[in-house]
Amino acid sequence: MARIAFLHKSPQEYLGVLSLCAYVEEKGHEVEIFILSLEGKHFWDKIKEFKPDFVGLSAVVGNHIDCYRLARAAKDRLGVGTIFGGPYASYYPDCIEREEIDVLIRGEGEEALMDFLNAYDRNEDYSHIPNLWMKRNGATISNPVRPFETDLNRYPIPDRIYYYKYATLREAYYKFFVTGRGCPYNCYFCFNQEFRRLYNFKGGIVRRYSPEHVIQELIQCKEKYPLKRVCFADDIFTIQKQWLTQFLPLYKKEIGVPFSCHCRADMDNEDIVRLLRENGCDYVMVGLESGNPRVRNEILGKKISNERFYRAAELLHKYGIRIRAYNIMGSPTETLKEALETMELNSRAKIDYPTCALFQPYQGTKTDAIAKELGYLDKNFSLEDLVGSYDFGSYLNQPEIEEVKRAHKLFYIGARHHRWIPLIRKVVRYNLGPIYTLIYLLTSFIRYMHESGDSFLHTVVIGLRYFVTKVLKREDRMLD
């Protein structure tokens, strides 16, 4: 049987990779996962011991450069084929032209990967398999995607030993699960637009495992590993009220640990909020994006009013559910005044954990097109140019962008205490150099400690790990 090793750099669980591992192993192939930041200097030696036929990499925008480097190093050190999957490969399949990539899987990958490994194992041609792209004799073969699977229960429950062989992940305070796939919304800055185009589909893309299937996965995890808190990582966990009414009482009875989930920023249905709280939810994540209605609705496509957000925040707090809000500053056409309104809205809604990123132009999205049409972004800008961090840089050339970038570093202060916003409006007119970055790092430290409940010492350890990984780039040196 074929052997495939999934590689990635960051110390986190990739739930899509877990599903792939479980499915192809059930069909008789051998799989393993290796994480560079957790294996350290033994990374390549352990992969060699496994003797894979292929390495697999799940690429998202932001880690795609790391995936290129891992693929290139794997080909050089191991002499094996490389398989690219994940959102980046699905939405930017032209990356198959790169020499680091041998086979690319678009869309949901269980069936395509299984068909590919079966064909390889039998020494059969695999160039016709749906979802696969590859190079043959100087030409690119691009196969259409097959219809996505509607019965998710047919996929086996994964054994998390792939990841929990690592103590860091096994002992983590949070453990992540998904109860389904798909998002019914079409925000302008999100890749969901491309998912709809890829499958030529306009609605009904949300599919869920049965409540019993999800509970069984949770029970298996609880019986084998520490389970202190659960995070449901579905795009929007709170859709499909009927499913929730079946699942959540089972969750409370069988699992009974606190959980968090993602919901819409306009989620003001009291029946659902009560259902969440009664069954263990004490924390939700919402995508607000902008405090200015024009930017939020016309540029980012969220289609949510300030009034609905206030009502949702008030209702969640009424039931004792804390809120983490995701925000974006520096969107195309956004002024400093509009950016500061995002701080204002977070503060007045009493958001417990306000977070903010600088806008990143993802090629092919409507917001990216807006930036290019207005001349705020080079028309030739692509994801290959997206190499910085959403914490520190902007690629847009538009009025007041420097002031907005400085305001972003002070976001937590204004979002927690709006009385500071008038002073922030004045301060950001001045270039104070690294002072802004120092304030940003300090407030990020405070927010993380407040949000996670970690001790001061453990938060320092997390910060040092981030410094070693991101600043000193220790793992990067292992790829050279």
GUSE-717627 format. One record per residue (C-alpha): x, y, z; residue in three letters. Coordinates in steps of 0.001 Angstrom, whole numbers, plus 500000, padded with zeros to 6 digits. Example, Ala and Ser with C-alpha at 12.3 -4.5 7.8 and 13.67 -1.06 7.14 Angstrom:
2
xx,yy,zz,r
512300,495500,507800,ala
513670,498940,507140,ser
REM end
This chain:
480
xx,yy,zz,r
500000,500000,500000,met
501025,503595,499468,ala
502574,505640,502271,arg
501980,509374,502657,ile
503462,511754,505230,ala
501687,515035,505870,phe
504066,517829,506795,leu
503503,521234,508281,his
505415,523790,510217,lys
503082,525215,512866,ser
502193,523395,516104,pro
498465,523074,515475,gln
495873,520540,514377,glu
494700,520644,510765,tyr
491235,519107,510943,leu
491062,518601,507177,gly
494304,516632,507272,val
492901,514523,510127,leu
489912,513594,507984,ser
492188,512647,505068,leu
494348,510496,507336,cys
491380,508600,508731,ala
489851,507957,505314,tyr
492904,506744,503421,val
494065,504639,506367,glu
490647,502981,506490,glu
491175,502090,502822,lys
494472,500382,503601,gly
497152,503034,503047,his
499698,504172,505631,glu
499762,507762,506870,val
501668,509871,509357,glu
501940,513534,510336,ile
505197,515359,511114,phe
505353,518906,512525,ile
508589,520790,512007,leu
508310,523099,515028,ser
507670,520130,517362,leu
510112,517609,515897,glu
512993,520052,515790,gly
516309,518737,514526,lys
514921,515179,514211,his
512250,516232,511706,phe
513824,514908,508513,trp
515294,511803,510153,asp
511869,510706,511388,lys
510307,511245,507976,ile
513063,509143,506390,lys
512335,506360,508895,glu
508688,506372,507803,phe
509769,505985,504132,lys
506877,507811,502476,pro
506055,507522,498802,asp
504658,511062,498895,phe
504508,514021,501219,val
501262,515942,501515,gly
500931,519632,502351,leu
497745,521494,503225,ser
498248,525093,502138,ala
496281,528130,503205,val
497041,531702,502291,val
499678,532805,504742,gly
501443,529454,505061,asn
501753,528744,501328,his
505350,529989,501211,ile
506253,527642,504070,asp
504562,524811,502164,cys
506640,525579,499074,tyr
509798,525421,501139,arg
508787,522184,502844,leu
507940,520614,499475,ala
511232,521691,497921,arg
513207,520390,500923,ala
511295,517084,500836,ala
512111,516572,497172,lys
515780,517411,497767,asp
516234,515396,500976,arg
513881,512468,500404,leu
513441,512268,496642,gly
509680,511741,496957,val
506650,513190,495171,gly
504683,516101,496603,thr
500909,516539,496845,ile
499396,519974,497484,phe
495883,520449,498873,gly
493966,522857,501071,gly
492251,526186,500302,pro
495294,527732,498629,tyr
495626,524858,496169,ala
491879,524864,495510,ser
491596,528536,494697,tyr
494998,529115,493042,tyr
495624,525901,491101,pro
498081,527605,488750,asp
500655,526941,491458,cys
500889,523460,489882,ile
503362,525102,487496,glu
505875,525353,490330,arg
508544,522664,490319,glu
507939,521906,494012,glu
504461,520503,493294,ile
503828,517220,491507,asp
500103,516714,492133,val
497471,519203,493235,leu
494045,518406,494712,ile
491262,520961,494322,arg
488206,521032,496545,gly
487390,518443,499178,glu
490070,515832,498974,gly
489136,512515,500593,glu
487931,510735,497466,glu
490545,512265,495165,ala
493431,511367,497460,leu
492158,507832,497924,met
491741,507352,494151,asp
495222,508727,493557,phe
496896,506479,496143,leu
494977,503443,494843,asn
496087,504172,491279,ala
499691,504696,492375,tyr
499657,501474,494382,asp
498363,499519,491367,arg
500727,501297,488982,asn
497726,502664,487056,glu
497297,505978,485253,asp
495835,508658,487517,tyr
495751,511577,485097,ser
491965,511329,484644,his
490993,511427,488353,ile
488529,514247,489200,pro
489893,517079,491409,asn
493512,516338,490388,leu
495840,518703,488520,trp
499306,517638,487417,met
502031,518174,484809,lys
502621,515749,481958,arg
505116,516225,479111,asn
505295,519965,479611,gly
501499,520411,479729,ala
499109,520849,482661,thr
496299,518367,483113,ile
493380,519987,484940,ser
490468,517759,485848,asn
487098,519124,487020,pro
485964,518607,490606,val
483520,515859,491449,arg
480300,516799,493330,pro
481010,517282,497002,phe
479938,514652,499482,glu
476545,515276,501088,thr
476682,512377,503582,asp
479593,513280,505851,leu
478836,510355,508166,asn
480459,508012,505655,arg
483855,509373,506663,tyr
485442,507602,509658,pro
486164,509258,512964,ile
489897,510072,513006,pro
492249,508809,515671,asp
493953,511920,516991,arg
497121,510026,517830,ile
498477,511505,514588,tyr
498647,514829,516431,tyr
498478,513829,520076,tyr
501742,511939,519921,lys
502985,515495,520534,tyr
502576,516463,524200,ala
502121,520141,523285,thr
498942,519347,521344,leu
497792,516481,523551,arg
497834,518643,526671,glu
496464,521790,525010,ala
493727,523599,526926,tyr
491561,523810,523793,tyr
490796,520944,521432,lys
489185,521683,518068,phe
486340,519896,516298,phe
484069,520525,513317,val
480444,519483,513071,thr
480055,520132,509359,gly
481355,521877,506260,arg
480408,524961,504294,gly
479265,528533,504849,cys
476043,530006,503415,pro
477381,533566,503287,tyr
479340,535334,500580,asn
481515,538028,502184,cys
483559,539979,499645,tyr
486947,539385,501294,phe
486455,535641,501811,cys
487363,532621,499686,phe
483802,531318,499978,asn
483128,533207,496749,gln
485603,530978,494955,glu
484222,527835,496592,phe
480841,528617,495056,arg
482414,529178,491648,arg
484490,526017,491924,leu
481411,523876,492503,tyr
479059,526002,490394,asn
476744,526140,493371,phe
474532,528941,494676,lys
473088,527654,497936,gly
472698,524773,500361,gly
476431,524184,500672,ile
476280,523624,504436,val
476480,519916,505288,arg
476671,518457,508766,arg
477596,515237,510454,tyr
474769,513730,512463,ser
474714,514795,516127,pro
475498,511195,517113,glu
478566,511081,514839,his
480033,514247,516380,val
479290,513057,519906,ile
481043,509755,519216,gln
484159,511617,518056,glu
484104,513754,521188,leu
483624,510700,523424,ile
486571,508919,521820,gln
488755,511958,522382,cys
487575,512410,525974,lys
488264,508763,526818,glu
491799,508781,525425,lys
493119,512325,525934,tyr
492736,515312,528286,pro
489633,517300,527300,leu
489201,520489,529293,lys
487516,522712,526713,arg
486153,522299,523182,val
486204,524788,520324,cys
483845,524123,517419,phe
485690,525493,514410,ala
482802,525447,511921,asp
482529,528640,509869,asp
479139,529333,511494,ile
478282,526844,514243,phe
474927,528414,515140,thr
473104,527909,511848,ile
470475,525146,511575,gln
468568,525549,514825,lys
466993,522099,514543,gln
470415,520447,514420,trp
471519,522442,517470,leu
468444,521413,519475,thr
469360,517777,518858,gln
473097,518079,519352,phe
473581,520394,522326,leu
471636,518412,524963,pro
473623,515327,523894,leu
476818,517339,524237,tyr
475911,518441,527765,lys
475032,514887,528814,lys
477954,513019,527246,glu
480792,515585,527222,ile
479916,518333,529685,gly
482959,520575,529317,val
482742,524287,528389,pro
482819,525058,524677,phe
483236,527972,522322,ser
482051,528421,518750,cys
481785,530812,515817,his
478574,532685,515154,cys
477440,535606,513013,arg
477864,539116,514372,ala
474097,539648,514001,asp
473121,536486,515875,met
470315,537941,518038,asp
468042,534894,518312,asn
467379,534505,522033,glu
466265,530879,521724,asp
469631,529915,520217,ile
471633,531983,522707,val
469765,530375,525602,arg
470330,526931,524078,leu
474056,527613,523776,leu
474419,528807,527352,arg
472319,526062,528946,glu
474504,523420,527332,asn
477965,524738,528093,gly
478837,527618,525764,cys
480532,530482,527571,asp
482458,532077,524717,tyr
481750,532885,521057,val
483821,534279,518194,met
482174,536703,515778,val
483408,538383,512605,gly
482490,542051,512903,leu
485289,543234,510559,glu
484521,546980,510619,ser
482679,549426,512838,gly
481755,551568,509855,asn
478592,550381,508021,pro
479824,551550,504597,arg
483107,549671,504845,val
481505,546598,506416,arg
478677,546303,503886,asn
479975,547794,500622,glu
483676,546900,500776,ile
483683,543732,502900,leu
480189,542479,502090,gly
479134,541507,505623,lys
475589,542899,505295,lys
475197,543478,509027,ile
473915,546658,510698,ser
475374,548248,513812,asn
471987,547878,515493,glu
471899,544100,514952,arg
475435,543787,516294,phe
474592,545762,519423,tyr
471513,543595,520024,arg
473525,540401,519534,ala
476278,541559,521909,ala
473742,542617,524537,glu
471914,539295,524293,leu
475079,537208,524532,leu
476240,539165,527570,his
472794,538812,529151,lys
473375,535055,529201,tyr
476940,535345,530423,gly
478612,534462,527112,ile
481880,536239,526442,arg
482621,537600,522965,ile
485756,537633,520860,arg
485339,539937,517846,ala
487489,539726,514730,tyr
488107,543092,513102,asn
489950,544448,510070,ile
491559,547861,509655,met
493046,549318,506482,gly
490411,547997,504066,ser
490261,549613,500603,pro
488867,553175,500788,thr
488753,553146,504609,glu
489677,556473,506190,thr
491247,556994,509599,leu
487904,558226,510926,lys
486178,555058,509731,glu
488921,552850,511159,ala
488526,554488,514563,leu
484797,553722,514421,glu
485768,550056,514647,thr
487419,550746,517998,met
484352,552707,519068,glu
481861,549965,518192,leu
483880,547266,519960,asn
484166,549392,523068,ser
480516,550443,523268,arg
479379,546846,522653,ala
481647,545822,525549,lys
483466,543179,523518,ile
485472,541051,525934,asp
488318,540151,523578,tyr
488623,542547,520623,pro
491194,541494,518002,thr
492212,543210,514806,cys
494225,542443,511679,ala
495368,544673,508846,leu
493549,544031,505586,phe
495240,541483,503297,gln
494326,541496,499577,pro
493465,537920,498636,tyr
493684,537543,494897,gln
490359,536801,493234,gly
488088,538158,495960,thr
485749,541074,495330,lys
487517,543275,497876,thr
490835,542638,496148,asp
489217,543687,492846,ala
487919,546901,494445,ile
491433,547810,495617,ala
492897,547197,492158,lys
490144,549074,490309,glu
490709,552147,492479,leu
494474,552023,492016,gly
495199,551291,495675,tyr
496850,547989,494762,leu
499059,547060,491836,asp
496993,545206,489233,lys
499679,542520,489030,asn
499703,541882,492784,phe
499179,538190,493529,ser
499443,535830,496451,leu
503081,535227,495612,glu
503645,538803,496790,asp
501782,538194,500053,leu
504724,537357,502276,val
504278,539664,505279,gly
502155,539409,508403,ser
498637,540755,508847,tyr
499854,542014,512219,asp
502342,544492,510838,phe
501970,545454,507172,gly
499606,546729,504508,ser
499981,546358,500746,tyr
497609,549211,499903,leu
498697,552628,498729,asn
495782,554836,499727,gln
495222,558058,501698,pro
495827,557849,505472,glu
497038,554256,505318,ile
500096,555075,507444,glu
497880,556599,510140,glu
495572,553603,510012,val
498528,551213,510383,lys
499605,553087,513500,arg
496053,553084,514856,ala
495969,549331,514357,his
498855,548973,516824,lys
496764,550860,519397,leu
493547,549013,518579,phe
493163,547106,521839,tyr
493419,550298,523896,ile
490673,552088,521940,gly
488501,548969,521589,ala
488485,548415,525337,arg
488243,552059,526398,his
486700,554395,523802,his
487583,557465,525868,arg
491146,557021,524578,trp
490103,557300,520923,ile
490355,561123,520654,pro
493952,560903,521888,leu
494710,558008,519512,ile
493334,560096,516619,arg
495922,562783,517400,lys
498873,560514,518241,val
498787,558473,515043,val
499538,561572,512979,arg
503119,561221,514241,tyr
505653,558548,513339,asn
506908,557235,516683,leu
508784,554330,515124,gly
509015,551108,517157,pro
506940,552529,520015,ile
503780,551496,518163,tyr
505058,547937,517752,thr
506041,547714,521419,leu
502578,548870,522486,ile
501002,546350,520125,tyr
503050,543462,521512,leu
502335,544488,525100,leu
498581,544790,524585,thr
498534,541496,522660,ser
500242,539887,525675,phe
497614,541358,528010,ile
494722,540312,525764,arg
496027,536753,525410,tyr
496496,536351,529168,met
493026,537785,529846,his
491369,535640,527175,glu
493149,532333,527802,ser
493225,532473,531585,gly
496865,531413,531428,asp
499296,532393,534129,ser
501762,535206,533568,phe
504648,532720,533364,leu
502957,530479,530774,his
502011,533516,528688,thr
505673,534555,528704,val
506601,531054,527455,val
504058,531346,524621,ile
505456,534760,523718,gly
509019,533464,523646,leu
507952,530573,521426,arg
506362,533075,519034,tyr
509558,535152,519082,phe
511759,532153,518308,val
509464,530948,515524,thr
508484,534244,513900,lys
511394,536538,514623,val
514430,534267,514908,leu
512837,531875,512381,lys
514521,528822,513836,arg
512451,526368,511793,glu
513163,528267,508586,asp
516829,527441,508906,arg
515987,523722,508847,met
514516,524156,505368,leu
517656,525592,503817,asp
REM end
